[in-house]
Amino acid sequence: MDPILIVILVAVVAAVAIAAFFVLRRRKIEDDSAGRAVPKTAIPKPAKPEAKADKGLRDRLAKSRGALVSSLSGLFSSQHLSDDDWEELEDALVLADVGPQTAAEIVDAVKASNPETGDEARVLLEQVLDEILVDKDRSLHLDGSPAVLIVVGVNGTGKTTSIAKISKDLVSSGSTVVLGAADTFRAAADTQLRTWGDRVGVPVVSGARGADPASVAFEAYERARSDNADVLIVDTAGRLHSQKNLMEELSKVARVLEREAGKIDEVLLVLDGTTGQNGLIQAKAFAETIGITGVVLTKLDGTSRGGIAIAVERTLGVPIKFIGVGEGMDDLLPFEPEAFIEALIAR
């Protein structure tokens, strides 16, 4: 055979052998890879933006939770409930400002289910509190055009700042808002409301100091209607419930607005959570004068008596619609009973 032909044949055989080697090797690698899980580190994870720390409701209600859980530590850890344990529960609820009568009713309801251990009593307590607070309409009903919302309450409860926070939420949801500064008795009231109005970006209608609050409310309604605003929120004087003439003035504001609008959509009473049972006396007076459709319970982050929320609803039969748990614009929260109860007593 020709030597040149032999060389060519050897070269072809070698090339085929090399090619076959690499093909077989590649198939083996693919087969091995198919039988193994890919290590997590083999797939790079996208970088996450740094999360902003969110202060949970449990942390914001730390004073109330700490006081209540501390008072009930003996009961909740008990393996066999005694009369002393039930007295401990009732005392703790009274100290939390639930109120003596409501506290006794809650204890009786828990005992009626015959819990054997403290842990069972805790679960039943949550259920009883749920029954008191659930099944209430806590939404804002703003159906008018414009809708009319009156905010009432004594000085120092956080009334004006609550108005600002509600306004901010409404604006954020796409509603247009006008504020009426019908608190013409307190010198700083108009300035304070205007400051908040500027921050939120909503117009404020006001009058001279000492002007008739009802006339200011009327002008504010006319402004809201001419601007085709969605909501008018009227701030009223921080009246003491014992001042009869001022309470009558509040009633006049309501009558004027009802005459112009046909109805008042919401009357929110702002209560300071730190005042405890005294707040219920105020609430009853406002309810008799103007009628209230909802409660804004403020300063709950600064009190150990968070049980006042239960007392308010049990006594007044009016839903709490918002709770204030801080000074920031985002610290007025819709009231969610289950989350509230869990924050106070759940493990």
C-alpha positions in Angstrom: 0.0 0.0 0.0 1.1 3.5 -0.8 2.8 5.0 2.3 1.0 8.3 1.7 -2.4 6.6 1.8 -1.5 4.8 5.0 -0.6 8.1 6.7 -3.9 9.6 5.5 -5.9 6.7 6.9 -4.1 6.8 10.2 -4.8 10.5 10.5 -8.5 10.0 9.7 -8.9 7.2 12.3 -7.1 9.4 14.9 -9.4 12.3 14.2 -12.5 10.2 14.5 -11.3 8.6 17.7 -10.5 12.1 19.2 -14.0 13.4 18.2 -15.7 10.3 19.6 -13.8 10.8 22.9 -15.0 14.4 23.3 -18.6 13.5 22.4 -18.8 10.7 24.9 -17.2 12.9 27.6 -19.7 15.7 27.0 -22.6 13.3 27.3 -21.3 11.9 30.6 -21.0 15.4 32.1 -24.6 16.2 31.0 -25.9 12.9 32.5 -24.1 13.6 35.8 -25.4 17.1 36.0 -29.0 15.9 35.4 -28.8 13.6 38.4 -27.5 16.3 40.8 -29.4 19.2 42.4 -27.9 22.6 41.4 -26.3 24.2 44.5 -28.2 27.3 45.7 -25.1 29.3 45.3 -24.9 28.4 41.6 -27.9 30.7 40.9 -27.1 34.3 42.0 -30.0 36.0 43.8 -31.0 39.5 42.8 -30.0 42.1 45.3 -32.9 43.2 47.5 -33.4 46.8 48.4 -32.8 47.5 52.0 -36.1 47.1 53.9 -37.3 49.9 56.0 -37.9 48.7 59.6 -41.7 48.6 60.2 -42.7 49.1 63.8 -45.4 46.5 64.5 -48.6 47.2 66.4 -47.3 45.0 69.3 -44.3 47.3 69.7 -46.5 50.4 69.5 -48.8 49.1 72.2 -45.8 48.0 74.3 -47.0 49.9 77.5 -50.4 48.4 77.5 -49.2 45.0 76.5 -46.5 45.0 79.1 -48.8 46.1 81.9 -51.5 43.6 81.0 -49.3 40.6 80.3 -47.3 41.3 83.5 -50.5 41.4 85.6 -51.8 38.1 84.0 -48.5 36.2 84.1 -49.7 34.1 87.0 -53.0 33.3 85.5 -51.6 32.4 82.0 -48.9 30.1 83.5 -51.3 28.3 85.9 -51.9 24.6 85.3 -55.0 24.6 87.6 -57.1 27.7 87.8 -58.3 28.9 91.2 -60.5 31.7 92.5 -57.4 33.8 92.9 -56.6 33.5 89.2 -60.1 34.8 88.3 -59.7 37.7 90.6 -56.3 38.4 89.1 -57.9 38.5 85.6 -60.7 40.9 86.7 -58.2 43.2 88.5 -55.9 43.3 85.5 -58.8 44.2 83.1 -59.9 47.0 85.5 -56.4 48.4 85.6 -56.3 48.3 81.8 -59.4 50.6 81.9 -61.8 48.1 80.5 -64.2 49.3 83.3 -65.4 47.3 86.4 -68.7 46.1 84.9 -67.3 45.1 81.5 -64.4 43.4 83.3 -66.8 41.3 85.4 -68.8 40.4 82.4 -65.7 39.3 80.5 -64.5 37.1 83.4 -67.9 35.5 83.7 -67.9 34.7 80.0 -64.4 33.1 80.1 -65.3 31.1 83.2 -68.5 29.8 81.6 -66.4 27.8 79.2 -64.6 26.0 82.1 -61.0 26.3 81.0 -58.7 24.0 83.0 -55.4 25.8 82.4 -54.1 29.4 82.1 -53.3 28.8 78.5 -56.9 27.8 77.8 -58.1 30.9 79.6 -55.9 33.1 77.4 -57.4 31.6 74.2 -60.9 32.0 75.6 -60.2 35.6 76.7 -59.1 36.5 73.1 -62.4 34.9 71.8 -64.5 36.9 74.2 -62.8 40.2 73.4 -63.2 39.3 69.7 -67.0 38.9 70.2 -67.2 42.4 71.8 -65.2 44.1 69.0 -66.0 42.3 65.8 -68.9 42.7 63.4 -68.9 46.5 63.4 -68.7 48.7 60.3 -65.5 50.6 60.7 -65.3 52.2 57.2 -65.8 55.9 56.5 -69.1 56.5 54.8 -68.5 59.5 52.6 -71.3 59.4 50.1 -72.3 63.0 49.8 -71.2 65.4 47.0 -69.3 66.7 48.8 -69.4 64.4 51.7 -69.4 66.1 55.1 -67.3 64.9 58.0 -67.4 66.7 61.3 -64.7 66.1 63.9 -65.4 66.8 67.6 -63.5 66.5 70.9 -62.0 68.4 73.7 -58.7 70.3 73.5 -55.6 68.2 73.7 -57.0 65.0 72.4 -55.1 65.2 69.0 -58.2 66.4 67.1 -56.5 68.7 64.6 -53.6 66.3 63.9 -56.1 63.5 63.4 -57.9 65.6 60.8 -54.6 66.1 59.0 -53.9 62.4 59.0 -57.3 61.5 57.7 -57.0 64.2 55.0 -53.6 62.7 53.9 -55.1 59.2 53.6 -58.0 60.6 51.5 -55.7 62.6 49.3 -53.5 59.6 48.8 -56.5 57.5 47.7 -57.3 60.1 45.1 -60.0 62.2 46.9 -60.1 66.0 46.9 -60.5 67.5 50.3 -61.4 70.9 51.8 -60.9 71.7 55.5 -63.2 74.0 57.5 -61.6 75.8 60.5 -64.8 76.2 62.6 -62.8 76.3 65.9 -62.9 80.1 66.1 -62.5 80.3 69.9 -58.9 79.1 70.3 -56.3 81.6 68.9 -53.9 79.0 67.5 -56.5 76.6 66.1 -56.8 78.3 62.7 -53.0 78.6 62.3 -52.5 75.0 63.4 -55.0 73.7 60.9 -53.5 75.8 58.1 -50.1 74.4 58.8 -51.4 70.9 58.5 -53.4 71.8 55.4 -50.2 73.2 53.7 -48.4 70.0 54.5 -51.1 67.7 53.1 -51.9 70.0 50.2 -55.5 70.8 50.9 -57.2 74.3 51.1 -58.5 75.6 54.5 -61.5 77.9 54.9 -61.5 80.0 58.1 -62.9 83.1 59.6 -61.9 85.8 62.1 -61.3 84.9 65.7 -64.5 84.8 67.5 -66.6 84.5 64.3 -69.7 82.4 64.3 -68.5 78.8 63.8 -71.7 77.8 62.0 -71.0 80.6 59.4 -67.5 79.3 58.9 -68.8 75.8 58.4 -71.3 77.2 55.8 -68.6 79.0 53.9 -66.4 75.9 53.9 -69.3 73.8 52.5 -69.8 76.4 49.7 -66.1 76.3 48.9 -66.1 72.5 48.8 -69.2 72.5 46.6 -67.9 75.1 44.2 -64.5 73.3 43.9 -66.3 70.0 43.3 -64.4 68.6 46.2 -65.1 65.0 47.3 -64.9 65.6 51.1 -65.3 68.5 53.5 -63.8 68.0 56.9 -64.9 70.5 59.6 -62.8 71.1 62.7 -64.8 72.3 65.7 -63.8 73.9 68.9 -62.3 71.7 71.6 -65.3 72.1 73.9 -65.5 70.9 77.4 -68.5 68.7 77.6 -69.6 70.6 80.7 -69.9 73.9 78.8 -73.5 74.0 77.8 -73.3 77.1 75.5 -70.4 75.7 73.6 -72.1 72.4 73.1 -75.1 74.2 71.8 -72.9 76.0 69.3 -71.6 72.6 68.1 -75.2 71.5 67.6 -75.8 74.7 65.5 -72.8 73.8 63.3 -74.3 70.4 62.6 -77.8 71.8 61.8 -76.4 74.3 59.3 -74.3 71.6 57.5 -77.2 69.2 57.5 -79.4 71.8 56.0 -77.0 72.5 53.2 -75.8 69.0 52.5 -79.0 67.1 53.2 -77.1 64.9 55.7 -73.9 64.7 57.6 -71.9 61.6 56.5 -69.7 61.1 59.5 -69.3 62.6 63.0 -66.0 61.4 64.5 -65.2 61.9 68.2 -61.5 62.1 69.0 -60.7 60.6 72.4 -57.4 60.7 74.2 -56.6 57.1 75.2 -54.6 58.2 78.2 -57.6 59.8 79.9 -59.2 56.4 80.4 -62.8 56.3 81.8 -63.0 60.1 81.9 -63.1 59.9 78.1 -66.4 58.0 78.3 -68.0 60.8 80.1 -67.0 63.2 77.4 -68.2 60.8 74.7 -71.6 60.4 76.2 -72.1 64.2 76.2 -71.0 64.6 72.6 -73.3 61.7 71.6 -76.3 63.4 73.2 -75.5 66.8 71.6 -74.6 65.9 68.0 -74.6 62.1 67.7 -71.4 60.4 66.8 -70.8 57.7 64.1 -67.3 56.7 65.0 -64.4 57.2 67.4 -60.7 58.1 66.8 -58.8 56.8 69.8 -55.4 58.6 70.0 -52.2 58.3 72.0 -52.5 54.6 72.6 -48.7 54.3 72.3 -48.3 56.4 75.4 -50.7 54.6 77.8 -50.7 51.3 79.7 -54.5 51.4 79.7 -55.3 50.2 76.2 -58.4 48.4 77.5 -60.2 51.7 77.0 -60.9 50.6 73.4 -63.0 47.8 74.7 -64.8 50.1 77.2 -65.6 52.6 74.5 -67.3 50.2 72.2 -69.0 48.3 75.0 -70.4 51.4 76.6 -71.2 53.6 73.6 -72.0 51.0 71.0 -70.1 53.2 68.5 -67.3 51.7 66.4 -63.7 52.8 66.8 -62.6 53.7 63.3 -59.0 54.8 63.8 -56.4 54.5 66.5 -53.4 56.8 67.0 -50.1 55.0 67.9 -47.6 57.8 67.3 -46.8 61.3 66.2 -46.0 60.6 62.5 -48.4 61.2 59.6 -48.7 57.4 59.1 -49.4 56.7 62.7 -53.2 56.9 62.5 -54.3 53.4 61.7 -57.6 51.8 60.8 -58.8 49.9 63.8 -58.5 46.2 63.3 -59.9 44.4 66.4 -58.1 41.0 65.9 -54.7 42.6 65.4 -55.3 44.9 68.4 -56.3 42.0 70.7 -53.4 39.9 69.5 -51.0 42.8 70.1 -52.3 43.1 73.7 -52.4 39.6 75.0 -51.4 36.9 72.4 -48.1 35.0 72.9 
